[in-house]
Amino acid sequence: MRIGITGPIGCGKTQVVRWLAELGVHVVDADAVTRAVTSPGSAVQAAILRRFGPAVTAPDGALDRAALGRVVFSDPAALRELEAIVHPAVRPRILDQIDAAEAAGAPAVAVEAIKLVEGGLAGLCDEVWVVTCDPAVQLERILARGTPPRDAEQRLAAQAGLADRLRPSATRVLDTSGTLAQTRAEVVAALGEAIAARRRA
């Protein structure tokens, strides 16, 4: 069984997949794959630098993700250009990781990706879970990561309405606004329901 996990920034996707991993689900993290394909010396990083310039390069030669974020989250056209560079390199690696996990006998695989639907990965999944939360909780979580308030507001503005756009694609919507215990119980129940639905199919 394949479960796609998506939703806006700061809504708790990473915590949800952490609990799924504890429950025996193999997790594929699209952000980790993105970091790998944009590593120093990679063709993808070179393409990003050609498009966005040295202002997005950290002193150690790595991609300065914060600087790049400030550029693309304030410019929708720039964000689309970045995605056009990165997504073609990310998708095959995600597919390879899914295939490897299933070949190794993983009972379920969860793919965590903010662009799960837009990037075409949702079609590979048996279920799509959209993780959402109250906007005030979302902002609080982003700021707690050390994100400067202006950057946090830019990112939220860039994703305005994302949860609503994702809902039609969702098998389940998980609201993580409550306590950790409440949310974990919601995740456990959702996984149980997904497994039961898969067995009935």
Helices and strands as residue ranges (DSSP letters): E 2-6, H 13-22, E 26-29, H 30-37, H 43-52, G 54-56, H 65-72, H 76-103, E 109-112, G 122-124, E 127-132, H 135-144, H 149-158, H 162-166, G 167-169, E 172-175, H 180-200
